[in-house]
Amino acid sequence: MRVVLIHGVATDSRVWAGTVAALGPAVEIHAPDRPQSGDMDTEIAALAPLCEGALVVGVSGGATLGLELAARGVEFAAALLHEPAAGSLAPGLLDEVARAFRQQGVAGFGGALYGPSWHPGLTTASRETVAAELAMFRAFEPGPPVRSAERITLTVGRYSSPARHRSVQALGAAFGVEWRVLAGTGHAAHLETPTQLAHWVRRRCGADLGAYCLPPFP
């Protein structure tokens, strides 16, 4: 099965290094460097062909793009989307990181969003690129998945803020999508607990996808 890992703002494909290493060579992995255009249509056009029929994992902005792909009719084999934006279901969710960006630029943004596990070596994005991406995700309004609702799992880190927990619960309730708490991590699950994501992917790759039965998280 094809596995697609979608990165968020102020990161690129290097953010998935731990997950890729934990998965090993037996899994077909695609971790594209997105255009980071600040335009939703451009991002979706770049990702949709790769994600159709794939097992999709996204964190932060990558999870938000996963939601948008599903809302536009892209059908996943399965998806784990960790702490996406939630639009009007969670107003103000990105206010803190926007304030950090205004005050300290890309470094302030990365630290505020991902915490101490983030470092500038995980991105080549300019201030202008991050500004455009941040605007795109702040304007995001989620819609219901067209085909894959029963194959999508939303997650929130146990150590994430109450606002993050409320946003994931609200998304799950609004669209009938399962949500779970991911132990041992906050927002930056791909940096803090990459083996948990790899565990989920390996189990899904070996599962009977006709049943779409998800294993428990460790």
SERO-4910 file (N, C-alpha, C, O; in steps of 0.05 Angstrom, whole numbers):
BEGIN
 pado doro    nc1    nc2    nc3   cac1   cac2   cac3    cc1    cc2    cc3    oc1    oc2    oc3
  Met    A     17    -24      0      0      0      0     17     25      0     39     26     12
  Arg    A      8     45    -14     22     71    -15     15     87     10     -8     90     17
  Val    A     36     98     24     32    115     47     42    143     40     64    146     30
  Val    A     25    163     45     32    190     39     32    206     65     13    206     81
  Leu    A     55    219     70     59    236     94     58    265     86     74    273     70
  Ile    A     40    281     97     36    309     89     45    327    112     35    326    134
  His    A     64    344    106     75    362    126     59    388    127     43    395    109
  Gly    A     63    403    149     49    428    154     66    452    148     85    451    132
  Val    A     60    474    161     74    500    157    101    500    171    104    487    193
  Ala    A    120    513    159    147    516    171    161    489    176    177    487    194
  Thr    A    154    470    159    168    444    158    169    436    129    156    448    112
  Asp    A    184    415    123    183    402     97    186    372    102    181    363    124
  Ser    A    192    357     81    192    328     84    211    317    105    207    295    114
  Arg    A    231    333    113    250    324    133    237    320    160    248    306    177
  Val    A    214    332    164    200    329    190    191    300    195    185    292    217
  Trp    A    189    285    173    180    257    175    203    237    178    198    213    177
  Ala    A    227    246    182    250    227    182    247    205    203    252    182    197
  Gly    A    238    212    227    234    192    248    213    171    241    216    148    246
  Thr    A    191    181    229    169    162    221    179    144    199    173    120    199
  Val    A    192    155    179    202    139    157    222    118    166    220     95    158
  Ala    A    240    126    184    259    106    195    245     84    210    253     61    209
  Ala    A    224     92    226    210     71    242    194     53    224    189     30    231
  Leu    A    185     62    201    169     45    183    187     24    169    179      2    165
  Gly    A    211     32    162    229     13    149    224     11    119    206     24    109
  Pro    A    240     -5    106    239     -6     76    216    -22     65    212    -22     40
  Ala    A    201    -36     81    180    -53     70    155    -38     62    137    -49     49
  Val    A    153    -12     70    129      4     64    136     24     42    157     37     43
  Glu    A    118     27     23    121     46      1    113     74     12     89     79     17
  Ile    A    132     91     16    128    117     30    132    140     10    151    140     -5
  His    A    114    159     11    117    184     -4    114    207     16     93    209     29
  Ala    A    134    223     18    134    246     36    140    271     18    163    281     19
  Pro    A    121    281      3    127    302    -16    132    329     -2    121    335     20
  Asp    A    149    345    -14    151    373     -6    130    388    -21    131    392    -46
  Arg    A    110    397     -7     87    411    -19     96    438    -32    118    448    -25
  Pro    A     80    449    -49     87    475    -61     89    497    -40    104    517    -44
  Gln    A     74    495    -18     73    516      3     67    543    -10     80    563     -6
  Ser    A     46    543    -26     38    565    -43     21    586    -29     20    609    -37
  Gly    A      8    578     -7    -11    595      6    -38    595     -9    -56    611     -2
  Asp    A    -41    577    -29    -66    575    -44    -77    547    -41    -63    528    -49
  Met    A   -101    544    -30   -111    517    -25   -114    501    -50   -108    477    -50
  Asp    A   -124    513    -72   -128    498    -96   -101    487   -107   -100    464   -116
  Thr    A    -80    502   -105    -54    493   -114    -44    470    -97    -33    451   -108
  Glu    A    -47    472    -71    -38    450    -53    -54    424    -58    -42    403    -59
  Ile    A    -80    427    -61    -96    403    -66    -90    390    -93    -88    366    -95
  Ala    A    -86    407   -113    -79    396   -139    -53    380   -139    -50    360   -153
  Ala    A    -34    389   -123     -8    375   -121    -11    349   -105      4    330   -111
  Leu    A    -29    348    -86    -30    325    -68    -51    304    -77    -47    280    -72
  Ala    A    -72    312    -90    -95    294    -95    -87    269   -111    -95    247   -102
  Pro    A    -72    270   -133    -66    245   -147    -50    226   -130    -54    201   -133
  Leu    A    -32    236   -113    -16    218    -96    -32    206    -74    -27    183    -66
  Cys    A    -52    221    -64    -67    212    -40    -91    194    -47   -101    179    -30
  Glu    A   -100    194    -72   -123    178    -80   -116    148    -75    -96    138    -87
  Gly    A   -131    135    -59   -127    107    -53   -104    100    -34    -98     77    -30
  Ala    A    -92    121    -23    -69    117     -5    -77    117     24    -99    125     31
  Leu    A    -58    109     41    -60    113     70    -47    140     76    -23    142     72
  Val    A    -62    159     85    -53    186     88    -49    193    117    -66    188    134
  Val    A    -26    205    123    -20    215    150    -12    244    148      5    251    133
  Gly    A    -26    261    163    -20    289    164    -19    300    192    -35    291    209
  Val    A     -1    318    197      0    332    223     -2    362    218     10    373    200
  Ser    A    -18    375    235    -21    404    235    -33    412    208    -54    404    200
  Gly    A    -18    430    193    -28    438    167    -31    414    148    -49    415    131
  Gly    A    -14    394    151    -17    370    134    -43    356    140    -55    345    121
  Ala    A    -52    356    165    -78    344    172   -101    360    161   -121    350    152
  Thr    A    -97    387    161   -118    404    150   -121    399    120   -143    398    110
  Leu    A    -99    396    106   -100    389     78   -113    362     74   -127    358     54
  Gly    A   -108    343     92   -122    318     90   -152    320     92   -166    307     77
  Leu    A   -161    337    110   -190    342    112   -201    354     87   -223    347     77
  Glu    A   -186    373     75   -196    386     51   -196    366     27   -214    367     11
  Leu    A   -176    349     26   -176    328      5   -201    311      7   -214    305    -13
  Ala    A   -207    303     32   -231    286     36   -257    300     29   -275    289     18
  Ala    A   -258    326     36   -282    342     30   -285    346      0   -307    351    -10
  Arg    A   -263    345    -15   -265    348    -44   -268    321    -59   -266    320    -83
  Gly    A   -272    300    -44   -278    275    -57   -255    256    -61   -259    234    -72
  Val    A   -231    262    -52   -209    244    -54   -214    221    -34   -220    225    -11
  Glu    A   -212    196    -44   -218    173    -28   -193    160    -17   -175    153    -32
  Phe    A   -191    158      9   -168    146     22   -172    117     28   -195    108     32
  Ala    A   -151    101     29   -153     75     40   -157     77     70   -172     62     82
  Ala    A   -144     97     82   -147    103    110   -132    129    114   -115    137     98
  Ala    A   -137    143    137   -123    168    142   -122    173    172   -141    167    187
  Leu    A    -99    182    181    -96    193    208    -88    222    206    -68    229    194
  Leu    A   -105    239    217   -102    268    214    -99    280    242   -119    280    258
  His    A    -75    289    249    -69    298    276    -72    328    279    -56    343    268
  Glu    A    -92    336    294    -96    364    301    -98    383    278    -81    402    276
  Pro    A   -117    379    260   -121    399    238   -133    424    248   -143    426    270
  Ala    A   -133    445    231   -148    469    236   -178    462    235   -185    442    222
  Ala    A   -195    478    247   -223    472    248   -241    495    241   -265    494    244
  Gly    A   -230    517    230   -246    539    221   -264    550    242   -256    554    265
  Ser    A   -289    555    235   -308    567    254   -317    548    276   -330    556    295
  Leu    A   -309    522    274   -314    504    296   -295    509    320   -300    500    342
  Ala    A   -273    522    314   -254    529    335   -241    556    330   -218    558    324
  Pro    A   -257    577    332   -246    604    326   -224    611    345   -225    605    369
  Gly    A   -204    624    335   -181    632    351   -160    611    356   -141    616    370
  Leu    A   -164    587    344   -145    565    349   -116    573    341    -97    564    354
  Leu    A   -113    589    321    -86    595    311    -77    623    319    -57    633    309
  Asp    A    -92    636    337    -85    663    344    -57    665    358    -42    683    352
  Glu    A    -51    646    375    -26    647    390     -2    644    371     18    658    374
  Val    A     -4    625    352     19    622    334     21    645    314     43    653    306
  Ala    A     -2    657    307     -1    681    290     13    704    305     28    719    293
  Arg    A      7    707    331     20    728    346     50    723    349     66    741    346
  Ala    A     58    698    353     87    691    354    100    697    328    123    706    327
  Phe    A     86    692    306     98    697    280    102    727    275    123    736    265
  Arg    A     82    743    283     85    772    280    109    783    296    123    801    287
  Gln    A    113    771    320    134    781    337    161    770    331    181    785    334
  Gln    A    163    745    323    189    732    320    194    718    294    213    703    291
  Gly    A    176    721    275    180    710    249    178    679    248    163    668    265
  Val    A    192    667    229    189    638    226    197    622    251    184    603    258
  Ala    A    219    631    264    228    617    288    207    618    310    202    599    324
  Gly    A    195    642    313    174    644    334    150    627    327    138    614    345
  Phe    A    143    627    302    120    610    293    125    581    298    109    567    310
  Gly    A    148    571    289    155    543    292    155    534    321    145    513    328
  Gly    A    168    550    338    169    544    366    142    544    380    136    526    396
  Ala    A    125    564    373     99    565    385     80    543    376     64    533    392
  Leu    A     83    535    351     65    514    340     74    486    348     58    470    358
  Tyr    A     99    480    344    109    453    347    123    448    374    127    425    381
  Gly    A    131    469    388    145    465    413    175    461    410    185    466    388
  Pro    A    188    452    430    218    451    430    229    430    411    253    430    406
  Ser    A    213    412    401    223    391    383    228    403    355    241    391    338
  Trp    A    216    426    349    220    439    323    246    455    324    254    466    344
  His    A    260    456    301    284    473    298    285    484    269    272    472    251
  Pro    A    299    505    264    299    518    237    310    500    215    304    505    192
  Gly    A    325    479    222    334    460    202    312    443    189    318    428    170
  Leu    A    288    445    199    265    430    188    251    445    166    231    435    156
  Thr    A    260    469    159    246    484    138    266    502    124    285    511    135
  Thr    A    259    507     99    273    528     83    253    551     77    260    569     61
  Ala    A    230    550     89    209    570     83    217    598     92    227    601    114
  Ser    A    211    617     75    216    645     82    193    656     99    173    643    102
  Arg    A    198    679    109    176    693    124    152    696    107    129    693    116
  Glu    A    156    703     81    133    708     63    118    682     58     93    682     57
  Thr    A    132    660     56    119    634     52    102    626     76     79    618     73
  Val    A    114    629    100     99    622    124     74    641    127     53    632    135
  Ala    A     78    666    121     55    685    122     32    676    104      9    677    112
  Ala    A     39    668     80     18    659     61      5    634     70    -20    631     68
  Glu    A     20    615     80      9    590     90     -9    594    114    -30    583    117
  Leu    A      1    611    132    -15    617    156    -41    630    149    -62    623    160
  Ala    A    -41    648    130    -66    660    121    -85    639    109   -109    640    114
  Met    A    -74    621     93    -90    600     81   -104    583    102   -128    577    100
  Phe    A    -89    575    122   -100    557    142   -119    572    162   -137    560    172
  Arg    A   -114    597    166   -133    613    183   -159    617    169   -180    621    181
  Ala    A   -158    617    142   -183    621    126   -198    595    121   -220    595    110
  Phe    A   -185    572    128   -197    546    123   -223    542    137   -226    549    160
  Glu    A   -242    531    123   -268    523    134   -273    494    127   -276    487    104
  Pro    A   -275    476    147   -277    447    141   -305    440    130   -325    453    136
  Gly    A   -304    420    113   -329    409    102   -329    379    107   -308    367    113
  Pro    A   -352    366    104   -354    337    110   -340    321     89   -340    328     65
  Pro    A   -327    299     97   -315    281     77   -336    270     58   -358    263     67
  Val    A   -329    268     33   -348    259     13   -350    228     13   -372    217     11
  Arg    A   -327    215     15   -327    185     13   -315    171     36   -322    147     41
  Ser    A   -296    183     51   -279    167     68   -283    172     98   -264    167    114
  Ala    A   -306    181    107   -309    189    135   -303    165    153   -291    169    174
  Glu    A   -312    141    146   -308    118    164   -279    108    163   -272     91    179
  Arg    A   -263    119    145   -235    111    144   -216    131    155   -191    128    154
  Ile    A   -227    153    166   -210    174    177   -210    173    207   -232    170    219
  Thr    A   -187    176    219   -185    180    248   -172    207    253   -150    212    243
  Leu    A   -185    223    269   -173    248    279   -159    242    305   -169    226    321
  Thr    A   -136    254    310   -123    250    336   -115    277    347   -112    297    333
  Val    A   -113    277    374   -103    300    389    -83    290    409    -87    269    421
  Gly    A    -61    305    413    -41    297    432    -51    300    461    -64    320    468
  Arg    A    -45    281    477    -53    282    506    -43    308    519    -57    319    536
  Tyr    A    -20    318    511     -8    341    523    -14    367    508     -4    388    515
  Ser    A    -32    366    488    -39    390    474    -59    407    490    -70    397    510
  Ser    A    -62    431    482    -79    450    497   -108    442    497   -117    427    480
  Pro    A   -123    451    517   -152    445    517   -166    455    492   -185    442    482
  Ala    A   -156    477    480   -168    486    455   -165    466    433   -183    462    417
  Arg    A   -141    453    432   -137    432    411   -155    409    416   -167    398    397
  His    A   -158    400    441   -176    378    447   -205    385    438   -219    369    426
  Arg    A   -214    409    445   -241    417    437   -244    418    407   -265    411    397
  Ser    A   -224    427    393   -226    430    364   -229    403    350   -245    399    332
  Val    A   -214    383    360   -215    356    348   -242    343    355   -254    330    337
  Gln    A   -251    346    379   -277    336    386   -300    349    370   -318    335    361
  Ala    A   -297    375    365   -318    389    349   -318    379    320   -339    375    309
  Leu    A   -295    374    309   -293    364    281   -305    336    280   -321    330    262
  Gly    A   -298    319    299   -309    292    299   -339    292    301   -352    277    287
  Ala    A   -350    308    319   -379    309    323   -393    321    298   -414    311    291
  Ala    A   -381    341    286   -394    354    263   -396    336    239   -415    337    224
  Phe    A   -375    319    235   -374    304    210   -375    274    214   -371    258    195
  Gly    A   -381    265    238   -383    236    243   -357    221    239   -357    199    229
  Val    A   -335    233    247   -309    222    243   -298    213    271   -301    228    290
  Glu    A   -286    190    272   -275    180    297   -252    198    305   -236    208    289
  Trp    A   -249    202    332   -226    217    342   -215    203    366   -230    190    381
  Arg    A   -189    205    370   -175    192    392   -154    210    404   -144    228    390
  Val    A   -146    204    428   -124    218    441    -99    202    437    -98    178    442
  Leu    A    -78    215    427    -52    202    422    -34    206    446    -27    229    452
  Ala    A    -27    185    460    -12    187    485     16    196    480     28    191    459
  Gly    A     28    209    500     56    215    500     65    238    482     89    242    478
  Thr    A     46    254    472     54    275    454     36    299    456     15    298    469
  Gly    A     44    321    443     27    344    439     21    348    410     13    329    396
  His    A     25    372    400     18    378    372     38    365    352     29    355    331
  Ala    A     63    364    359     84    354    340     88    324    343    110    315    350
  Ala    A     67    309    337     69    280    340     90    268    323    103    248    331
  His    A     94    278    299    114    267    281    143    271    291    161    256    283
  Leu    A    147    291    308    173    296    320    176    283    347    198    274    354
  Glu    A    155    282    362    156    273    390    152    243    393    165    230    409
  Thr    A    134    232    377    127    203    379    124    191    351    103    180    345
  Pro    A    145    192    335    143    181    308    137    151    307    125    141    288
  Thr    A    146    137    328    141    108    327    112    101    331    103     81    321
  Gln    A     96    118    344     68    114    346     54    116    319     37    100    312
  Leu    A     62    136    304     51    139    277     59    115    259     43    105    244
  Ala    A     84    107    262     94     84    246     79     59    254     73     42    237
  His    A     73     55    280     58     32    289     31     31    276     22     10    266
  Trp    A     17     54    275     -9     55    263     -8     49    234    -24     33    223
  Val    A     12     60    220     15     55    191     20     25    186      8     13    168
  Arg    A     38     13    201     44    -15    196     20    -33    201     15    -51    186
  Arg    A      5    -27    222    -19    -42    228    -40    -39    205    -53    -58    197
  Arg    A    -43    -15    196    -62    -10    174    -54    -23    149    -70    -34    134
  Cys    A    -28    -23    143    -18    -36    118    -23    -66    119    -27    -79     98
  Gly    A    -23    -78    143    -27   -106    145    -56   -114    150    -62   -138    152
  Ala    A    -73    -94    153   -101   -100    160   -118   -108    136   -110   -103    113
  Asp    A   -141   -119    141   -160   -124    120   -175    -98    115   -192    -90    130
  Leu    A   -168    -84     93   -179    -57     89   -208    -58     81   -221    -37     80
  Gly    A   -219    -81     77   -248    -83     73   -263    -77     98   -286    -68     97
  Ala    A   -250    -81    121   -264    -77    147   -258    -50    158   -275    -39    174
  Tyr    A   -236    -37    151   -228    -11    162   -229    -11    192   -241      8    204
  Cys    A   -217    -31    205   -218    -33    234   -191    -23    245   -170    -34    239
  Leu    A   -192     -2    260   -168     11    270   -159     -2    296   -175     -8    314
  Pro    A   -133     -6    299   -122    -16    324   -121      5    346   -122     29    339
  Pro    A   -120     -3    371   -117     17    392    -89     30    391    -70     17    383
  Phe    A    -88     55    398    -61     68    401    -48     58    426    -62     52    446
  Pro    A    -21     57    426     -7     49    451     -9     70    472      1     67    494
***
